[in-house]
Amino acid sequence: MQKNIVVIEGDGIGPEVTRQAVKVLNAVAEQGGHEFNYHYCLMGACAIDKTGTPLPDETIEAALNSDAILFGAIGHPKYDNDPTAKVRPEQGLLKLRKSLQLFANIRPVTTYPSLQHLSPLKGKILEDVNFIIFRELTGGIYFGKKELNAEGTQASDECIYSREEIERIAHLAFKQAQQRRKKLTLVDKANVLETSRLWRKVVQDIAKQYPDVKVDFLFVDNAAMQIILNPKQFDVILTENMFGDIISDEASVISGSLGLLPSASIGKGSALFEPIHGSYPQATGKDIANPLGSILSAAMLLDHFGLRTEANKVREAANWTLQNGFVTKDIDPINFYFTSTIGELISDYVSGKTPGDIHRDNIELRKSTII
């Protein structure tokens, strides 16, 4: 298999974690006889610094002509701390989503038994938690008309959704539910918002085409509580843009670290894969960031290419590192391993260097040889 992958390392820890994901993809390619061609492009604060825009036209063009995009992180404190800034790194990501028509953001939420002590939830609540969030990505309040009066005392953000926008992501969510536990939960605010009432009506209509899927409905405030009280009740969650942004970040803390969770954004063309965490500027250049979110995003990229066996091997390797205590500083602030070391360990595992006796001294010296 030959595929062209655009790599956007982005800001902060983005380059560090993305390089580990590429390292793992190279191991997969070597093992399976595949050819992954990488085209490196700019987006975010680094792009503003070099080109004056958060998303250069060259990046859009390359992304449109790629088979997939692997993205790191976006954001920089000099923009976060300046509310008057007219050009912001995040504008690049929003524009890229629109340009590629990436209308569905998919975020799996899983827990790892070896990390339950890090979660704010009790262990018994974490057992068998495994759900996936489908967040609509290109509509709603984030993309609506925004107004501020001349005095700066009144502002508005318009929220608009069409039936077509709801239908296309709803079908994806229902099909995913059919492959899982056959349950779909729509999260909305239909008791208050007209857009939510449209979401509920459209989903009720579409549900007739998927009679094997059980559908229930939760207001977003209740859903936020239920994700904490009883997360294992969920299978597939479907929701609009802003609600999805909020509850997916809430759900991400269940696993014990923001650095663990991947995501995919798909649409009508090339798909984009990225860890859910931010740019974490405090850790930039220190080789301490958790690369698993990026590496597991690469696994989702392999799924997208139809390489499911290879994708599962990457997930198996990531789980092996966690089970054996090869973790980064966010998980164990005392006995931790470097970002690059974790990448090497997972690459070695994927390459068939089956773990036996582990030379931890070598690993601590950044040598990931497994013997």
Residue pairs with C-beta under 8 A, 6 or more apart in sequence:
1 32
1 34
1 35
1 305
1 307
2 34
2 35
2 36
2 37
3 34
3 35
3 36
3 37
3 67
3 68
3 305
4 37
4 39
4 65
4 66
4 67
5 25
5 36
5 37
5 38
5 39
5 66
5 67
5 68
5 69
5 70
5 301
6 38
6 39
6 40
6 41
6 59
6 62
6 63
6 66
6 68
6 69
6 70
6 270
7 18
7 22
7 38
7 39
7 40
7 41
7 69
7 70
8 14
8 18
8 40
8 41
8 42
8 43
8 44
8 59
8 69
8 70
8 71
8 72
9 15
9 18
9 19
9 40
9 46
9 72
10 18
10 43
10 44
10 46
10 71
10 72
10 73
10 74
10 279
11 44
11 45
11 46
11 72
11 73
11 74
11 75
11 76
11 89
11 279
11 281
12 73
12 75
12 76
12 278
12 279
12 280
12 281
12 283
12 284
13 72
13 73
13 277
13 279
13 280
13 281
13 283
13 284
13 289
13 339
14 44
14 71
14 72
14 73
14 74
14 279
15 72
16 284
16 285
16 287
16 289
16 291
16 339
16 340
17 72
17 73
17 275
17 289
17 290
17 291
17 293
17 294
17 295
17 339
18 70
18 71
18 72
18 294
19 340
19 343
20 291
20 294
20 295
20 339
20 340
20 342
20 343
20 346
21 70
21 291
21 294
21 295
21 297
21 298
21 343
22 38
22 70
22 298
23 343
23 344
23 347
24 295
24 298
24 314
24 317
24 343
24 346
24 347
24 350
25 36
25 70
25 298
25 301
25 302
26 36
26 347
27 346
27 347
27 348
27 350
27 351
28 34
28 302
28 307
28 310
28 313
28 314
28 350
29 35
29 36
30 351
31 310
31 350
31 351
31 352
32 307
32 310
34 307
39 62
39 66
41 56
41 58
41 59
41 62
41 63
42 50
42 51
42 56
42 58
42 59
43 54
43 55
43 56
43 59
43 71
43 74
43 89
43 92
43 93
43 96
44 54
44 73
44 74
44 75
44 76
44 89
44 92
44 93
44 279
45 54
45 74
45 75
45 76
45 78
45 79
45 89
45 279
47 53
47 54
47 55
47 56
47 59
47 89
47 92
48 54
48 87
48 89
52 87
53 87
53 92
54 87
54 88
54 89
54 90
54 91
54 92
54 93
54 95
55 91
55 92
55 93
55 95
55 96
55 99
59 96
60 95
60 96
60 99
63 69
63 96
63 99
63 100
63 270
63 272
64 99
64 100
64 269
64 270
66 270
67 270
67 305
68 270
68 271
68 272
68 273
68 301
68 304
68 305
69 100
69 270
69 271
69 272
69 273
70 272
70 273
70 274
70 294
70 297
70 298
70 301
71 93
71 272
71 273
71 274
72 274
72 275
72 294
73 274
73 275
73 277
73 278
73 279
73 280
74 89
74 90
74 92
74 93
74 278
74 279
75 89
75 90
75 278
75 279
75 281
76 89
76 279
76 281
77 281
79 85
79 88
79 89
94 142
94 143
96 102
96 272
97 137
97 138
97 265
97 272
98 138
98 143
100 267
100 269
100 270
100 272
101 138
101 267
101 268
101 269
102 137
102 138
102 265
102 266
102 267
102 271
102 272
103 136
103 137
103 138
103 139
103 165
103 168
103 169
103 266
103 267
103 268
104 134
104 135
104 136
104 137
104 168
104 169
104 172
104 265
104 266
104 267
105 133
105 134
105 135
105 136
105 137
105 244
105 248
105 263
105 264
105 265
106 132
106 133
106 134
106 135
106 176
106 263
106 264
106 265
106 266
106 300
107 132
107 133
107 135
107 248
107 251
107 252
107 261
107 262
107 263
107 276
108 130
108 131
108 132
108 133
108 261
108 262
109 129
109 130
109 131
109 132
109 133
109 231
109 248
109 251
109 252
109 254
109 255
109 261
110 129
110 130
110 255
111 119
111 126
111 127
111 129
111 130
111 254
111 255
111 256
112 255
112 256
112 260
112 319
112 322
114 322
114 323
114 325
115 255
115 256
115 257
115 260
115 322
115 331
116 123
116 126
116 256
117 123
117 256
118 256
118 257
118 331
119 126
119 253
119 254
119 255
119 256
120 253
121 228
121 231
121 254
125 229
125 230
125 231
125 232
126 231
126 254
127 232
128 232
129 231
129 232
129 254
130 232
131 231
131 234
131 235
131 236
131 237
131 251
132 176
132 180
132 235
132 236
132 237
133 237
133 239
133 244
133 247
133 248
133 251
134 169
134 172
134 173
134 176
134 236
134 237
134 238
134 239
134 244
135 239
135 240
135 241
135 243
135 244
135 245
135 248
136 161
136 165
136 166
136 169
136 239
136 240
136 241
136 244
137 241
137 244
137 265
138 165
138 241
138 267
139 160
139 161
139 162
139 165
139 240
139 241
140 159
140 160
140 161
140 195
140 240
140 241
140 242
141 157
141 158
141 159
141 241
141 242
142 241
142 242
142 245
143 241
144 157
144 158
144 159
144 160
145 156
145 157
145 158
146 155
146 156
146 157
146 158
147 155
147 156
148 154
148 155
149 155
159 193
159 195
159 242
160 195
161 195
161 198
161 199
161 240
163 198
163 202
166 198
166 199
166 202
166 203
167 202
167 206
169 238
170 202
170 203
170 206
170 238
171 206
172 266
173 184
173 236
173 238
174 184
174 206
174 207
174 209
174 210
174 213
174 236
175 210
176 236
177 183
177 184
177 210
177 213
177 235
177 236
178 210
178 212
178 213
180 235
180 236
181 235
182 212
182 213
182 214
182 235
183 213
183 214
183 215
183 216
183 234
183 235
183 236
184 207
184 213
184 214
184 215
184 216
184 235
184 236
184 237
184 238
185 215
185 216
185 217
185 218
185 223
185 234
185 235
185 236
185 237
185 238
186 199
186 200
186 203
186 215
186 216
186 217
186 218
186 238
186 239
187 218
187 219
187 220
187 223
187 237
187 238
187 239
187 243
187 244
187 247
188 196
188 199
188 200
188 217
188 218
188 219
188 220
188 239
188 240
188 243
189 196
189 219
189 220
189 221
189 243
190 196
190 197
190 199
190 200
190 217
190 219
191 219
195 240
196 240
199 240
200 217
203 215
203 238
204 215
207 213
207 215
218 226
220 239
220 243
220 246
220 247
223 237
223 239
223 243
223 247
224 246
224 247
224 250
226 233
226 234
227 234
227 247
227 250
227 251
227 254
228 250
231 251
231 254
237 247
239 247
248 276
249 276
252 258
252 261
252 276
255 261
256 331
257 290
257 330
257 331
258 276
258 277
258 293
258 330
259 275
259 277
259 289
259 290
259 291
259 292
259 293
259 328
259 330
259 331
260 290
260 292
260 293
260 296
261 275
261 276
261 277
261 293
261 296
262 273
262 274
262 275
262 276
262 293
262 294
262 296
262 297
262 299
262 300
263 273
263 274
263 275
263 276
263 297
263 300
264 271
264 272
264 273
264 297
264 300
264 301
264 304
265 271
265 272
265 273
265 274
266 272
266 304
271 301
271 304
273 297
273 298
273 300
273 301
273 304
274 294
274 297
275 293
275 294
275 296
275 297
276 293
277 290
277 293
280 289
283 289
287 338
287 339
287 340
288 328
288 329
288 330
288 336
288 338
288 339
289 328
289 330
289 339
290 327
290 328
290 330
290 331
290 339
290 342
291 328
291 339
291 342
291 343
292 318
292 321
292 322
292 328
292 342
295 314
295 318
295 343
295 346
296 314
296 315
296 318
298 314
299 311
299 312
299 314
299 315
299 318
300 311
302 308
302 310
302 311
302 314
303 311
310 350
313 349
313 350
314 346
314 350
316 349
317 345
317 346
317 349
317 350
318 346
320 349
320 355
321 327
321 342
321 345
321 346
321 349
322 331
324 355
324 358
325 332
325 335
326 337
326 341
326 342
326 345
326 363
327 336
327 337
327 342
328 336
328 337
328 338
328 339
328 342
329 336
337 345
337 363
337 364
338 366
340 366
341 363
341 366
341 368
344 366
344 368
345 363
345 368
345 370
347 368
348 368
348 369
348 370
349 355
349 370
353 369
353 370
354 370
355 370
356 370
356 371
357 371
358 370
358 371
359 367
359 369
359 370
359 371
362 368
362 369
363 369
